[in-house]
């Protein structure tokens, strides 16, 4: 990472919706992968908030339940694109959303 | 003329202006649920009394919550209805 991008770090939050059919170790594997991407790309993990298994408001991929995890991190903007690219590739992630938090 | 003052509606106020601590966030569906109808439609601000500034943000947050399956778009899609109809 260049010096400039580390200075321009923003606070982001990504909420991911994981399949309820994932085994515990697979779920941990996905989260470890995402965390490692954040760290590798010059970001700084702030918080991992595990909401657990929840009832969904509407079925997603025929599942009425889902596992939510919220990741909070400080990162330069180009990390978000890289993280979302990896989320799209990974199996077992139904939905995700990244939001920039107010400073 | 006699019925001119049938009832005086209570003065509406913006809940987010009145309580600055009240979070306006897509994750807080318990609060957002007050601003959508039973069928999931966003309630107009002339009904709820929310100020223009907060209504704009509120709309965004409700739409975010819908995307993440925290709120339903319409009852036809909701898990409750789907469960009942599949039985």
N, CA and C atoms of all chains as a GROMACS GRO file, in nm:
protein
  570
    1UNK      N    1   0.083  -0.121   0.000
    1UNK     CA    2   0.000   0.000   0.000
    1UNK      C    3   0.086   0.125   0.000
    2UNK      N    4   0.043   0.224  -0.073
    2UNK     CA    5   0.118   0.349  -0.077
    2UNK      C    6   0.091   0.428   0.051
    3UNK      N    7   0.178   0.522   0.074
    3UNK     CA    8   0.164   0.601   0.196
    3UNK      C    9   0.033   0.681   0.194
    4UNK      N   10   0.000   0.730   0.075
    4UNK     CA   11  -0.114   0.818   0.065
    4UNK      C   12  -0.243   0.747   0.108
    5UNK      N   13  -0.258   0.622   0.064
    5UNK     CA   14  -0.384   0.553   0.092
    5UNK      C   15  -0.398   0.518   0.240
    6UNK      N   16  -0.285   0.504   0.310
    6UNK     CA   17  -0.299   0.475   0.452
    6UNK      C   18  -0.344   0.598   0.529
    7UNK      N   19  -0.307   0.714   0.477
    7UNK     CA   20  -0.352   0.837   0.541
    7UNK      C   21  -0.501   0.856   0.519
    8UNK      N   22  -0.545   0.824   0.397
    8UNK     CA   23  -0.686   0.846   0.365
    8UNK      C   24  -0.773   0.727   0.405
    9UNK      N   25  -0.758   0.681   0.526
    9UNK     CA   26  -0.838   0.567   0.570
    9UNK      C   27  -0.977   0.613   0.615
   10UNK      N   28  -1.076   0.537   0.578
   10UNK     CA   29  -1.212   0.564   0.620
   10UNK      C   30  -1.261   0.451   0.708
   11UNK      N   31  -1.371   0.478   0.773
   11UNK     CA   32  -1.432   0.378   0.860
   11UNK      C   33  -1.547   0.313   0.784
   12UNK      N   34  -1.538   0.183   0.762
   12UNK     CA   35  -1.643   0.113   0.688
   12UNK      C   36  -1.703   0.004   0.773
   13UNK      N   37  -1.820  -0.038   0.730
   13UNK     CA   38  -1.885  -0.150   0.796
   13UNK      C   39  -1.946  -0.237   0.688
   14UNK      N   40  -1.920  -0.366   0.696
   14UNK     CA   41  -1.977  -0.460   0.600
   14UNK      C   42  -2.063  -0.560   0.674
   15UNK      N   43  -2.187  -0.570   0.632
   15UNK     CA   44  -2.277  -0.668   0.690
   15UNK      C   45  -2.290  -0.782   0.590
   16UNK      N   46  -2.255  -0.903   0.631
   16UNK     CA   47  -2.268  -1.016   0.540
   16UNK      C   48  -2.373  -1.112   0.593
   17UNK      N   49  -2.449  -1.167   0.500
   17UNK     CA   50  -2.552  -1.266   0.533
   17UNK      C   51  -2.503  -1.400   0.483
   18UNK      N   52  -2.477  -1.491   0.576
   18UNK     CA   53  -2.424  -1.622   0.541
   18UNK      C   54  -2.534  -1.726   0.540
   19UNK      N   55  -2.512  -1.830   0.462
   19UNK     CA   56  -2.608  -1.939   0.454
   19UNK      C   57  -2.621  -2.007   0.591
   20UNK      N   58  -2.743  -2.042   0.633
   20UNK     CA   59  -2.760  -2.112   0.761
   20UNK      C   60  -2.712  -2.257   0.755
   21UNK      N   61  -2.688  -2.306   0.633
   21UNK     CA   62  -2.647  -2.446   0.619
   21UNK      C   63  -2.497  -2.465   0.634
   22UNK      N   64  -2.423  -2.355   0.645
   22UNK     CA   65  -2.278  -2.365   0.660
   22UNK      C   66  -2.243  -2.428   0.795
   23UNK      N   67  -2.144  -2.514   0.794
   23UNK     CA   68  -2.096  -2.571   0.919
   23UNK      C   69  -2.015  -2.465   0.993
   24UNK      N   70  -2.004  -2.485   1.123
   24UNK     CA   71  -1.934  -2.388   1.208
   24UNK      C   72  -1.795  -2.355   1.154
   25UNK      N   73  -1.719  -2.460   1.115
   25UNK     CA   74  -1.580  -2.436   1.071
   25UNK      C   75  -1.574  -2.364   0.937
   26UNK      N   76  -1.674  -2.393   0.849
   26UNK     CA   77  -1.678  -2.323   0.720
   26UNK      C   78  -1.705  -2.175   0.740
   27UNK      N   79  -1.796  -2.148   0.834
   27UNK     CA   80  -1.831  -2.009   0.863
   27UNK      C   81  -1.710  -1.935   0.917
   28UNK      N   82  -1.639  -2.002   1.008
   28UNK     CA   83  -1.518  -1.941   1.064
   28UNK      C   84  -1.414  -1.919   0.955
   29UNK      N   85  -1.406  -2.016   0.862
   29UNK     CA   86  -1.311  -2.005   0.752
   29UNK      C   87  -1.338  -1.882   0.667
   30UNK      N   88  -1.466  -1.859   0.635
   30UNK     CA   89  -1.504  -1.742   0.553
   30UNK      C   90  -1.468  -1.614   0.626
   31UNK      N   91  -1.499  -1.609   0.756
   31UNK     CA   92  -1.472  -1.487   0.831
   31UNK      C   93  -1.322  -1.462   0.843
   32UNK      N   94  -1.246  -1.570   0.862
   32UNK     CA   95  -1.100  -1.555   0.870
   32UNK      C   96  -1.046  -1.503   0.738
   33UNK      N   97  -1.103  -1.554   0.628
   33UNK     CA   98  -1.061  -1.510   0.495
   33UNK      C   99  -1.084  -1.360   0.478
   34UNK      N  100  -1.206  -1.315   0.516
   34UNK     CA  101  -1.239  -1.174   0.500
   34UNK      C  102  -1.150  -1.087   0.588
   35UNK      N  103  -1.129  -1.132   0.713
   35UNK     CA  104  -1.043  -1.056   0.802
   35UNK      C  105  -0.901  -1.046   0.747
   36UNK      N  106  -0.852  -1.160   0.692
   36UNK     CA  107  -0.715  -1.160   0.641
   36UNK      C  108  -0.701  -1.068   0.520
   37UNK      N  109  -0.809  -1.059   0.439
   37UNK     CA  110  -0.804  -0.968   0.324
   37UNK      C  111  -0.793  -0.824   0.371
   38UNK      N  112  -0.872  -0.789   0.473
   38UNK     CA  113  -0.869  -0.653   0.526
   38UNK      C  114  -0.728  -0.620   0.576
   39UNK      N  115  -0.670  -0.713   0.653
   39UNK     CA  116  -0.537  -0.688   0.709
   39UNK      C  117  -0.431  -0.680   0.598
   40UNK      N  118  -0.444  -0.770   0.499
   40UNK     CA  119  -0.344  -0.778   0.393
   40UNK      C  120  -0.342  -0.651   0.308
   41UNK      N  121  -0.460  -0.594   0.284
   41UNK     CA  122  -0.470  -0.476   0.197
   41UNK      C  123  -0.446  -0.345   0.270
   42UNK      N  124  -0.395  -0.353   0.391
   42UNK     CA  125  -0.360  -0.232   0.462
   42UNK      C  126  -0.474  -0.173   0.545
   43UNK      N  127  -0.570  -0.256   0.577
   43UNK     CA  128  -0.681  -0.210   0.662
   43UNK      C  129  -0.658  -0.248   0.806
   44UNK      N  130  -0.746  -0.204   0.890
   44UNK     CA  131  -0.733  -0.229   1.033
   44UNK      C  132  -0.868  -0.272   1.088
   45UNK      N  133  -0.879  -0.398   1.130
   45UNK     CA  134  -1.006  -0.448   1.183
   45UNK      C  135  -1.038  -0.379   1.315
   46UNK      N  136  -1.159  -0.332   1.328
   46UNK     CA  137  -1.200  -0.267   1.452
   46UNK      C  138  -1.287  -0.360   1.535
   47UNK      N  139  -1.382  -0.425   1.466
   47UNK     CA  140  -1.480  -0.503   1.541
   47UNK      C  141  -1.539  -0.612   1.452
   48UNK      N  142  -1.566  -0.727   1.509
   48UNK     CA  143  -1.642  -0.830   1.441
   48UNK      C  144  -1.764  -0.859   1.526
   49UNK      N  145  -1.878  -0.823   1.473
   49UNK     CA  146  -2.001  -0.833   1.549
   49UNK      C  147  -2.084  -0.949   1.495
   50UNK      N  148  -2.102  -1.051   1.575
   50UNK     CA  149  -2.171  -1.172   1.534
   50UNK      C  150  -2.316  -1.166   1.580
   51UNK      N  151  -2.408  -1.153   1.486
   51UNK     CA  152  -2.550  -1.144   1.523
   51UNK      C  153  -2.612  -1.282   1.541
   52UNK      N  154  -2.546  -1.382   1.487
   52UNK     CA  155  -2.599  -1.517   1.500
   52UNK      C  156  -2.708  -1.547   1.398
   53UNK      N  157  -2.772  -1.661   1.418
   53UNK     CA  158  -2.877  -1.706   1.327
   53UNK      C  159  -3.004  -1.627   1.352
   54UNK      N  160  -3.058  -1.571   1.245
   54UNK     CA  161  -3.176  -1.486   1.258
   54UNK      C  162  -3.281  -1.525   1.156
   55UNK      N  163  -3.402  -1.497   1.190
   55UNK     CA  164  -3.513  -1.513   1.094
   55UNK      C  165  -3.503  -1.400   0.991
   56UNK      N  166  -3.513  -1.433   0.863
   56UNK     CA  167  -3.508  -1.331   0.759
   56UNK      C  168  -3.648  -1.272   0.735
   57UNK      N  169  -3.651  -1.148   0.688
   57UNK     CA  170  -3.779  -1.083   0.661
   57UNK      C  171  -3.849  -1.147   0.541
   58UNK      N  172  -3.769  -1.195   0.446
   58UNK     CA  173  -3.823  -1.269   0.332
   58UNK      C  174  -3.722  -1.377   0.297
   59UNK      N  175  -3.768  -1.489   0.238
   59UNK     CA  176  -3.674  -1.597   0.210
   59UNK      C  177  -3.568  -1.554   0.109
   60UNK      N  178  -3.444  -1.595   0.134
   60UNK     CA  179  -3.334  -1.570   0.042
   60UNK      C  180  -3.281  -1.706   0.000
   61UNK      N  181  -3.277  -1.732  -0.129
   61UNK     CA  182  -3.237  -1.863  -0.183
   61UNK      C  183  -3.309  -1.976  -0.110
   62UNK      N  184  -3.440  -1.955  -0.090
   62UNK     CA  185  -3.531  -2.053  -0.029
   62UNK      C  186  -3.500  -2.081   0.118
   63UNK      N  187  -3.417  -1.999   0.178
   63UNK     CA  188  -3.387  -2.016   0.320
   63UNK      C  189  -3.461  -1.907   0.397
   64UNK      N  190  -3.524  -1.945   0.508
   64UNK     CA  191  -3.596  -1.845   0.586
   64UNK      C  192  -3.512  -1.794   0.703
   65UNK      N  193  -3.397  -1.855   0.722
   65UNK     CA  194  -3.307  -1.810   0.827
   65UNK      C  195  -3.171  -1.776   0.767
   66UNK      N  196  -3.095  -1.697   0.839
   66UNK     CA  197  -2.963  -1.661   0.788
   66UNK      C  198  -2.873  -1.618   0.902
   67UNK      N  199  -2.744  -1.625   0.875
   67UNK     CA  200  -2.645  -1.594   0.977
   67UNK      C  201  -2.580  -1.461   0.942
   68UNK      N  202  -2.600  -1.361   1.030
   68UNK     CA  203  -2.547  -1.227   1.002
   68UNK      C  204  -2.417  -1.203   1.078
   69UNK      N  205  -2.320  -1.145   1.011
   69UNK     CA  206  -2.197  -1.100   1.076
   69UNK      C  207  -2.165  -0.960   1.026
   70UNK      N  208  -2.131  -0.873   1.119
   70UNK     CA  209  -2.099  -0.735   1.083
   70UNK      C  210  -1.951  -0.712   1.107
   71UNK      N  211  -1.880  -0.662   1.005
   71UNK     CA  212  -1.737  -0.634   1.019
   71UNK      C  213  -1.717  -0.483   1.015
   72UNK      N  214  -1.646  -0.432   1.112
   72UNK     CA  215  -1.614  -0.289   1.114
   72UNK      C  216  -1.464  -0.276   1.099
   73UNK      N  217  -1.420  -0.187   1.008
   73UNK     CA  218  -1.276  -0.172   0.986
   73UNK      C  219  -1.243  -0.034   0.933
   74UNK      N  220  -1.119   0.007   0.956
   74UNK     CA  221  -1.065   0.129   0.896
   74UNK      C  222  -0.987   0.086   0.774
   75UNK      N  223  -1.013   0.148   0.661
   75UNK     CA  224  -0.945   0.105   0.541
   75UNK      C  225  -0.948   0.213   0.435
   76UNK      N  226  -0.850   0.212   0.344
   76UNK     CA  227  -0.859   0.300   0.227
   76UNK      C  228  -0.969   0.248   0.134
   77UNK      N  229  -1.023   0.337   0.053
   77UNK     CA  230  -1.139   0.303  -0.029
   77UNK      C  231  -1.119   0.187  -0.124
   78UNK      N  232  -0.997   0.171  -0.178
   78UNK     CA  233  -0.978   0.065  -0.278
   78UNK      C  234  -0.982  -0.075  -0.215
   79UNK      N  235  -0.973  -0.083  -0.082
   79UNK     CA  236  -0.984  -0.212  -0.016
   79UNK      C  237  -1.126  -0.267  -0.028
   80UNK      N  238  -1.223  -0.177  -0.024
   80UNK     CA  239  -1.363  -0.220  -0.028
   80UNK      C  240  -1.393  -0.298  -0.155
   81UNK      N  241  -1.342  -0.247  -0.268
   81UNK     CA  242  -1.364  -0.314  -0.396
   81UNK      C  243  -1.304  -0.454  -0.394
   82UNK      N  244  -1.182  -0.464  -0.340
   82UNK     CA  245  -1.113  -0.594  -0.333
   82UNK      C  246  -1.189  -0.691  -0.241
   83UNK      N  247  -1.235  -0.640  -0.129
   83UNK     CA  248  -1.309  -0.724  -0.034
   83UNK      C  249  -1.439  -0.772  -0.096
   84UNK      N  250  -1.511  -0.682  -0.164
   84UNK     CA  251  -1.638  -0.720  -0.224
   84UNK      C  252  -1.619  -0.818  -0.339
   85UNK      N  253  -1.507  -0.803  -0.411
   85UNK     CA  254  -1.478  -0.898  -0.518
   85UNK      C  255  -1.463  -1.038  -0.461
   86UNK      N  256  -1.392  -1.047  -0.348
   86UNK     CA  257  -1.373  -1.177  -0.283
   86UNK      C  258  -1.502  -1.232  -0.225
   87UNK      N  259  -1.586  -1.143  -0.172
   87UNK     CA  260  -1.715  -1.187  -0.118
   87UNK      C  261  -1.800  -1.249  -0.229
   88UNK      N  262  -1.796  -1.185  -0.347
   88UNK     CA  263  -1.874  -1.236  -0.459
   88UNK      C  264  -1.828  -1.376  -0.501
   89UNK      N  265  -1.697  -1.402  -0.491
   89UNK     CA  266  -1.643  -1.531  -0.532
   89UNK      C  267  -1.680  -1.639  -0.431
   90UNK      N  268  -1.674  -1.604  -0.303
   90UNK     CA  269  -1.693  -1.702  -0.198
   90UNK      C  270  -1.834  -1.761  -0.200
   91UNK      N  271  -1.842  -1.891  -0.183
   91UNK     CA  272  -1.972  -1.958  -0.173
   91UNK      C  273  -2.026  -1.944  -0.032
   92UNK      N  274  -2.157  -1.947  -0.021
   92UNK     CA  275  -2.218  -1.947   0.112
   92UNK      C  276  -2.252  -1.810   0.164
   93UNK      N  277  -2.215  -1.704   0.088
   93UNK     CA  278  -2.254  -1.570   0.127
   93UNK      C  279  -2.373  -1.529   0.040
   94UNK      N  280  -2.488  -1.509   0.104
   94UNK     CA  281  -2.610  -1.476   0.031
   94UNK      C  282  -2.612  -1.329  -0.008
   95UNK      N  283  -2.587  -1.244   0.090
   95UNK     CA  284  -2.597  -1.100   0.067
   95UNK      C  285  -2.489  -1.029   0.146
   96UNK      N  286  -2.453  -0.910   0.098
   96UNK     CA  287  -2.358  -0.829   0.175
   96UNK      C  288  -2.385  -0.684   0.145
   97UNK      N  289  -2.346  -0.597   0.236
   97UNK     CA  290  -2.359  -0.455   0.212
   97UNK      C  291  -2.251  -0.381   0.289
   98UNK      N  292  -2.182  -0.292   0.218
   98UNK     CA  293  -2.079  -0.211   0.282
   98UNK      C  294  -2.130  -0.069   0.295
   99UNK      N  295  -2.116  -0.013   0.412
   99UNK     CA  296  -2.163   0.122   0.439
   99UNK      C  297  -2.047   0.199   0.500
  100UNK      N  298  -2.031   0.322   0.453
  100UNK     CA  299  -1.929   0.409   0.511
  100UNK      C  300  -1.986   0.472   0.636
  101UNK      N  301  -1.917   0.457   0.747
  101UNK     CA  302  -1.967   0.512   0.872
  101UNK      C  303  -1.926   0.658   0.884
  102UNK      N  304  -2.012   0.736   0.949
  102UNK     CA  305  -1.980   0.877   0.971
  102UNK      C  306  -1.860   0.887   1.064
  103UNK      N  307  -1.769   0.977   1.031
  103UNK     CA  308  -1.646   0.989   1.109
  103UNK      C  309  -1.673   1.036   1.251
  104UNK      N  310  -7.097   2.490   1.117
  104UNK     CA  311  -7.026   2.578   1.210
  104UNK      C  312  -7.015   2.514   1.347
  105UNK      N  313  -7.120   2.449   1.383
  105UNK     CA  314  -7.119   2.386   1.517
  105UNK      C  315  -7.015   2.275   1.527
  106UNK      N  316  -6.988   2.214   1.412
  106UNK     CA  317  -6.894   2.101   1.414
  106UNK      C  318  -6.754   2.143   1.375
  107UNK      N  319  -6.731   2.273   1.376
  107UNK     CA  320  -6.603   2.321   1.327
  107UNK      C  321  -6.485   2.261   1.404
  108UNK      N  322  -6.502   2.254   1.535
  108UNK     CA  323  -6.392   2.198   1.616
  108UNK      C  324  -6.430   2.058   1.664
  109UNK      N  325  -6.434   1.965   1.569
  109UNK     CA  326  -6.469   1.829   1.604
  109UNK      C  327  -6.359   1.768   1.691
  110UNK      N  328  -6.237   1.777   1.642
  110UNK     CA  329  -6.124   1.730   1.723
  110UNK      C  330  -6.000   1.805   1.682
  111UNK      N  331  -5.908   1.820   1.774
  111UNK     CA  332  -5.782   1.886   1.740
  111UNK      C  333  -5.673   1.780   1.739
  112UNK      N  334  -5.616   1.753   1.622
  112UNK     CA  335  -5.511   1.653   1.617
  112UNK      C  336  -5.389   1.699   1.696
  113UNK      N  337  -5.323   1.604   1.757
  113UNK     CA  338  -5.205   1.639   1.834
  113UNK      C  339  -5.096   1.691   1.740
  114UNK      N  340  -5.021   1.784   1.788
  114UNK     CA  341  -4.912   1.840   1.706
  114UNK      C  342  -4.809   1.731   1.679
  115UNK      N  343  -4.780   1.712   1.549
  115UNK     CA  344  -4.680   1.611   1.513
  115UNK      C  345  -4.540   1.670   1.530
  116UNK      N  346  -4.444   1.585   1.556
  116UNK     CA  347  -4.307   1.633   1.566
  116UNK      C  348  -4.214   1.525   1.512
  117UNK      N  349  -4.097   1.568   1.474
  117UNK     CA  350  -3.999   1.474   1.420
  117UNK      C  351  -3.931   1.402   1.534
  118UNK      N  352  -3.943   1.270   1.537
  118UNK     CA  353  -3.886   1.194   1.650
  118UNK      C  354  -3.734   1.199   1.652
  119UNK      N  355  -3.675   1.216   1.533
  119UNK     CA  356  -3.528   1.215   1.527
  119UNK      C  357  -3.470   1.350   1.567
  120UNK      N  358  -3.552   1.458   1.547
  120UNK     CA  359  -3.507   1.589   1.593
  120UNK      C  360  -3.526   1.602   1.744
  121UNK      N  361  -3.638   1.546   1.792
  121UNK     CA  362  -3.669   1.559   1.934
  121UNK      C  363  -3.567   1.483   2.018
  122UNK      N  364  -3.526   1.366   1.969
  122UNK     CA  365  -3.431   1.285   2.044
  122UNK      C  366  -3.308   1.262   1.957
  123UNK      N  367  -3.207   1.344   1.977
  123UNK     CA  368  -3.086   1.336   1.895
  123UNK      C  369  -3.013   1.202   1.912
  124UNK      N  370  -3.039   1.137   2.025
  124UNK     CA  371  -2.972   1.010   2.054
  124UNK      C  372  -3.034   0.894   1.977
  125UNK      N  373  -3.157   0.914   1.930
  125UNK     CA  374  -3.228   0.807   1.860
  125UNK      C  375  -3.155   0.773   1.731
  126UNK      N  376  -3.099   0.653   1.720
  126UNK     CA  377  -3.020   0.623   1.601
  126UNK      C  378  -3.107   0.600   1.479
  127UNK      N  379  -3.064   0.658   1.366
  127UNK     CA  380  -3.131   0.637   1.238
  127UNK      C  381  -3.038   0.546   1.158
  128UNK      N  382  -3.067   0.416   1.165
  128UNK     CA  383  -2.971   0.318   1.117
  128UNK      C  384  -3.045   0.199   1.058
  129UNK      N  385  -2.993   0.147   0.947
  129UNK     CA  386  -3.062   0.034   0.883
  129UNK      C  387  -3.063  -0.090   0.970
  130UNK      N  388  -2.971  -0.097   1.067
  130UNK     CA  389  -2.963  -0.215   1.152
  130UNK      C  390  -3.072  -0.214   1.260
  131UNK      N  391  -3.124  -0.094   1.292
  131UNK     CA  392  -3.224  -0.085   1.399
  131UNK      C  393  -3.365  -0.097   1.341
  132UNK      N  394  -3.401  -0.221   1.306
  132UNK     CA  395  -3.532  -0.239   1.244
  132UNK      C  396  -3.646  -0.215   1.342
  133UNK      N  397  -3.616  -0.224   1.473
  133UNK     CA  398  -3.722  -0.198   1.572
  133UNK      C  399  -3.771  -0.054   1.559
  134UNK      N  400  -3.678   0.040   1.530
  134UNK     CA  401  -3.718   0.180   1.513
  134UNK      C  402  -3.778   0.201   1.374
  135UNK      N  403  -3.714   0.144   1.272
  135UNK     CA  404  -3.762   0.164   1.134
  135UNK      C  405  -3.904   0.112   1.116
  136UNK      N  406  -3.938   0.008   1.190
  136UNK     CA  407  -4.069  -0.054   1.175
  136UNK      C  408  -4.183   0.044   1.210
  137UNK      N  409  -4.153   0.144   1.292
  137UNK     CA  410  -4.254   0.245   1.324
  137UNK      C  411  -4.287   0.331   1.204
  138UNK      N  412  -4.200   0.333   1.105
  138UNK     CA  413  -4.217   0.424   0.992
  138UNK      C  414  -4.256   0.353   0.863
  139UNK      N  415  -4.293   0.226   0.874
  139UNK     CA  416  -4.349   0.155   0.759
  139UNK      C  417  -4.485   0.098   0.799
  140UNK      N  418  -4.572   0.078   0.700
  140UNK     CA  419  -4.703   0.023   0.730
  140UNK      C  420  -4.691  -0.127   0.755
  141UNK      N  421  -4.801  -0.189   0.795
  141UNK     CA  422  -4.801  -0.334   0.818
  141UNK      C  423  -4.761  -0.408   0.692
  142UNK      N  424  -4.789  -0.346   0.578
  142UNK     CA  425  -4.755  -0.411   0.451
  142UNK      C  426  -4.617  -0.371   0.401
  143UNK      N  427  -4.547  -0.294   0.480
  143UNK     CA  428  -4.408  -0.263   0.446
  143UNK      C  429  -4.386  -0.135   0.369
  144UNK      N  430  -4.492  -0.058   0.345
  144UNK     CA  431  -4.474   0.067   0.272
  144UNK      C  432  -4.421   0.176   0.365
  145UNK      N  433  -4.335   0.260   0.311
  145UNK     CA  434  -4.282   0.372   0.389
  145UNK      C  435  -4.394   0.474   0.409
  146UNK      N  436  -4.414   0.517   0.533
  146UNK     CA  437  -4.522   0.610   0.562
  146UNK      C  438  -4.477   0.753   0.530
  147UNK      N  439  -4.566   0.828   0.463
  147UNK     CA  440  -4.535   0.964   0.422
  147UNK      C  441  -4.506   1.051   0.543
  148UNK      N  442  -4.426   1.153   0.522
  148UNK     CA  443  -4.385   1.233   0.636
  148UNK      C  444  -4.495   1.327   0.680
  149UNK      N  445  -4.595   1.350   0.594
  149UNK     CA  446  -4.708   1.430   0.640
  149UNK      C  447  -4.789   1.352   0.744
  150UNK      N  448  -4.778   1.222   0.745
  150UNK     CA  449  -4.848   1.140   0.845
  150UNK      C  450  -4.764   1.129   0.973
  151UNK      N  451  -4.635   1.097   0.956
  151UNK     CA  452  -4.552   1.072   1.074
  151UNK      C  453  -4.498   1.200   1.136
  152UNK      N  454  -4.490   1.308   1.056
  152UNK     CA  455  -4.439   1.433   1.110
  152UNK      C  456  -4.288   1.444   1.108
  153UNK      N  457  -4.220   1.345   1.049
  153UNK     CA  458  -4.074   1.351   1.039
  153UNK      C  459  -4.032   1.471   0.952
  154UNK      N  460  -3.925   1.536   0.989
  154UNK     CA  461  -3.879   1.651   0.911
  154UNK      C  462  -3.815   1.602   0.780
  155UNK      N  463  -3.804   1.694   0.684
  155UNK     CA  464  -3.758   1.657   0.550
  155UNK      C  465  -3.620   1.593   0.554
  156UNK      N  466  -3.530   1.652   0.634
  156UNK     CA  467  -3.393   1.604   0.643
  156UNK      C  468  -3.389   1.459   0.692
  157UNK      N  469  -3.464   1.432   0.797
  157UNK     CA  470  -3.461   1.297   0.852
  157UNK      C  471  -3.541   1.198   0.766
  158UNK      N  472  -3.646   1.246   0.701
  158UNK     CA  473  -3.722   1.156   0.615
  158UNK      C  474  -3.636   1.107   0.500
  159UNK      N  475  -3.551   1.194   0.445
  159UNK     CA  476  -3.461   1.154   0.336
  159UNK      C  477  -3.369   1.042   0.383
  160UNK      N  478  -3.311   1.061   0.500
  160UNK     CA  479  -3.220   0.958   0.551
  160UNK      C  480  -3.296   0.831   0.588
  161UNK      N  481  -3.414   0.849   0.647
  161UNK     CA  482  -3.497   0.736   0.689
  161UNK      C  483  -3.529   0.646   0.570
  162UNK      N  484  -3.567   0.709   0.458
  162UNK     CA  485  -3.599   0.634   0.336
  162UNK      C  486  -3.480   0.549   0.294
  163UNK      N  487  -3.360   0.608   0.296
  163UNK     CA  488  -3.240   0.535   0.259
  163UNK      C  489  -3.217   0.416   0.351
  164UNK      N  490  -3.233   0.439   0.480
  164UNK     CA  491  -3.204   0.332   0.576
  164UNK      C  492  -3.306   0.219   0.564
  165UNK      N  493  -3.433   0.254   0.538
  165UNK     CA  494  -3.534   0.150   0.521
  165UNK      C  495  -3.500   0.065   0.398
  166UNK      N  496  -3.456   0.132   0.291
  166UNK     CA  497  -3.424   0.058   0.169
  166UNK      C  498  -3.302  -0.031   0.188
  167UNK      N  499  -3.207   0.016   0.268
  167UNK     CA  500  -3.091  -0.068   0.300
  167UNK      C  501  -3.135  -0.191   0.378
  168UNK      N  502  -3.221  -0.169   0.476
  168UNK     CA  503  -3.269  -0.281   0.558
  168UNK      C  504  -3.342  -0.383   0.472
  169UNK      N  505  -3.416  -0.335   0.372
  169UNK     CA  506  -3.486  -0.427   0.283
  169UNK      C  507  -3.387  -0.510   0.204
  170UNK      N  508  -3.281  -0.447   0.156
  170UNK     CA  509  -3.181  -0.520   0.077
  170UNK      C  510  -3.120  -0.634   0.155
  171UNK      N  511  -3.097  -0.611   0.284
  171UNK     CA  512  -3.030  -0.712   0.365
  171UNK      C  513  -3.128  -0.807   0.432
  172UNK      N  514  -3.254  -0.808   0.386
  172UNK     CA  515  -3.357  -0.898   0.439
  172UNK      C  516  -3.384  -0.874   0.587
  173UNK      N  517  -3.365  -0.750   0.632
  173UNK     CA  518  -3.400  -0.717   0.769
  173UNK      C  519  -3.545  -0.668   0.776
  174UNK      N  520  -3.591  -0.610   0.665
  174UNK     CA  521  -3.731  -0.571   0.650
  174UNK      C  522  -3.780  -0.630   0.519
  175UNK      N  523  -3.910  -0.661   0.510
  175UNK     CA  524  -3.957  -0.714   0.383
  175UNK      C  525  -3.999  -0.601   0.289
  176UNK      N  526  -3.996  -0.628   0.159
  176UNK     CA  527  -4.040  -0.530   0.060
  176UNK      C  528  -4.192  -0.519   0.063
  177UNK      N  529  -4.256  -0.636   0.064
  177UNK     CA  530  -4.401  -0.640   0.071
  177UNK      C  531  -4.439  -0.772   0.138
  178UNK      N  532  -4.559  -0.774   0.195
  178UNK     CA  533  -4.599  -0.891   0.275
  178UNK      C  534  -4.603  -1.019   0.193
  179UNK      N  535  -4.627  -1.006   0.063
  179UNK     CA  536  -4.634  -1.126  -0.021
  179UNK      C  537  -4.503  -1.203  -0.016
  180UNK      N  538  -4.392  -1.127  -0.004
  180UNK     CA  539  -4.262  -1.192   0.000
  180UNK      C  540  -4.219  -1.232   0.140
  181UNK      N  541  -4.288  -1.181   0.241
  181UNK     CA  542  -4.238  -1.198   0.377
  181UNK      C  543  -4.238  -1.344   0.420
  182UNK      N  544  -4.146  -1.377   0.508
  182UNK     CA  545  -4.130  -1.514   0.555
  182UNK      C  546  -4.257  -1.564   0.622
  183UNK      N  547  -4.323  -1.477   0.699
  183UNK     CA  548  -4.445  -1.517   0.770
  183UNK      C  549  -4.552  -1.566   0.674
  184UNK      N  550  -4.573  -1.488   0.566
  184UNK     CA  551  -4.676  -1.524   0.470
  184UNK      C  552  -4.638  -1.650   0.394
  185UNK      N  553  -4.511  -1.660   0.356
  185UNK     CA  554  -4.464  -1.777   0.281
  185UNK      C  555  -4.483  -1.904   0.362
  186UNK      N  556  -4.454  -1.895   0.491
  186UNK     CA  557  -4.468  -2.012   0.578
  186UNK      C  558  -4.613  -2.056   0.583
  187UNK      N  559  -4.702  -1.958   0.601
  187UNK     CA  560  -4.843  -1.989   0.618
  187UNK      C  561  -4.901  -2.051   0.491
  188UNK      N  562  -4.860  -1.996   0.375
  188UNK     CA  563  -4.920  -2.042   0.251
  188UNK      C  564  -4.866  -2.178   0.208
  189UNK      N  565  -4.746  -2.213   0.255
  189UNK     CA  566  -4.688  -2.341   0.214
  189UNK      C  567  -4.744  -2.456   0.296
  190UNK      N  568  -4.810  -2.424   0.407
  190UNK     CA  569  -4.864  -2.531   0.490
  190UNK      C  570  -4.989  -2.596   0.430
   0.00000   0.00000   0.00000
